[in-house]
Amino acid sequence: MSELRDLYQEVILDHNKNPRNFGFLNPHTHSADGHNPLCGDQIQVQLDVSSTGIIEAIRFTGAGCAISTASASIMTESLQGLSVAEAQDLLSQFQLLVTDSSQSPDPQLGKLAVLAGVRDYPMRIKCATLPWHTFQAALMGEIEASTE
Amino acid sequence: MSAIANNAVRKIRDDFPILSKPMNGHRLAFLDSAASAQKPQVVIDAERECYESYYANIHRGVYALSQRSTQAYEAVRGVVKRFINAADEREIVFVRGATEAINLVAQSFVRPTLGPGDEVLITGMEHHANIVPWQMITEATGAKLVVVPVNDDGTLDVDAYRERLNSRTRFVSFVHVSNTLGTVNPAEEMIALAKERSIPVMLDGAQSAPHMPVDIQALGADFYCFSGHKTYGPSGVGVLWGRLELLEAMPPYQGGGDMIRTVSFEKTEYAEPPQRFEAGTPNIAGVIGMGAGLEYLENVGMAEVAAHEQTLLSYATAQLEALPELSIVGTAPHKTGVISFVMENAHPHDIGTILDMDGVAVRTGHHCTQPLMERFGVPATARASFGVYTEQEDIDALVSSLKRVRKMFA
């Protein structure tokens, strides 16, 4: 198993302590609630998607562990300004990042790569993916996302 | 260490092979016995001995192996009878665990007595296993599930309990010791209050049987249950104890082989208890292993086990209270060795992962008590819980690792 500092990197601790884009987004075009019944983590994601399909703004609220909070915070930074198609692509890249240790992180992931450490902690992967599941549920017009 | 001298504890730890295995490069500090206890060598040996030397299906064969298996299996009823001071071996039903025991009582004993407007009384500190079975039968019958509130310190509001017992109360089921808070409920007093109104009572003993002497006749309950895996035995086995006259009047919970007297397509006659409630081939070696676990506890002495855990509880409580930004959830004056806590800047799951890297195993989450988490306004807690093998060194490892957590999330 890797060193703990690979999981709790400074960037993660910083985003946990000072989450970016934290708060309710109004008005918004999409929103969803995410829930991890295993640990009780709750997250709400709101998006404002323009008529041309660009994510103009994205914010989140909720309460969770450092991994899910940092993941949500970095996610909002990474998705802002992307087209829906680009965002879907990034989502797939992120899924690979946190589950597939055979590959080195795609450069496109940027800061998201700090979350690669959860690969070595199977019980914690869902913490990192919950914000992304919730984002996807919001895009798809679903009201709720769950890690179950 | 007053009750069990330090060198004696050292010997107890040596009885558990897993505790000598390093965890993430550290000495293993296993502090999750409330979820499931580790197994002493005698339990592992008892189960292996059964499979290696005398295993066969029970109750049916006329050959020697089957007779030996049957004897070993049935002998465990005697062990359980002694362990909880039951009046009769026939009152001991082997089940899969405390969860199945509660479902059995709910379906076979309580459900037929319920109608619209009737009430089943439980408490706000129940494990989901002592909530959901009652919801299932009250919803199905139009009855009502009534809940006794929990005080801020984690004790039960006994006055509210007294007020909620009424002429519509058909059954009371409550936890002897809270798995999340460690609170020991005043079971004898609560059972007596229900008995004044002739209301039958089930006591969930999943967290009392492993940690304190239990005299089921003195407690006065009608049903009691516990899980073998928490009393240092294998998982997948447990005990339902019920008063013989009640068990005799109850219909079976499941139908199948080994629970009948005669079967024809027109009519089946059921066997007497406990066989009536043990349909199908049971966990034979598991029951035998559970017996070995209970005998192990008897040899240590349940009074000594309780005293040892009290010493650790006082020590650990003082150590944890001294940590800034840490609050203990559940501060009842009468507790077992269970400490749930939260930290200001660190989520329980982060605490759990960091402690694990230091070889310290604690439970994190809602501990199957979501309504209780809501009562205390926390989504989850971290929980350290003790067992017969827990040492002061385990607590010290916990405290030192928690200091690391604090530093990291400062």
Contacts between the chains, C-beta under 8 A, distances in Angstrom:
chain1	res1	chain2	res2	distance
A	1	B	24	6.5
A	1	B	357	7.8
A	4	B	353	7.8
A	4	B	354	6.3
A	4	B	357	4.7
A	7	B	353	7.0
A	8	B	350	7.5
A	8	B	354	7.4
A	8	B	408	6.2
A	13	B	408	6.8
A	13	B	409	7.1
A	16	B	409	7.6
A	17	B	345	7.6
A	17	B	409	7.7
A	38	B	365	6.7
A	39	B	348	7.6
A	39	B	349	5.2
A	39	B	364	7.2
A	39	B	365	5.5
A	39	B	379	7.6
A	39	B	380	5.8
A	40	B	365	7.0
A	40	B	366	5.7
A	40	B	370	7.9
A	40	B	373	7.1
A	40	B	379	3.6
A	40	B	380	4.9
A	41	B	379	7.2
A	42	B	379	7.2
A	63	B	379	6.2
A	64	B	347	6.7
A	65	B	347	3.7
A	65	B	348	7.6
A	65	B	349	4.2
A	65	B	350	5.0
A	66	B	346	7.4
A	66	B	347	6.1
A	66	B	350	4.7
A	66	B	409	7.2
A	67	B	349	7.6
A	67	B	350	7.2
A	121	B	353	6.3
A	123	B	353	7.9
A	124	B	349	7.2
A	124	B	353	6.3
A	127	B	349	6.7
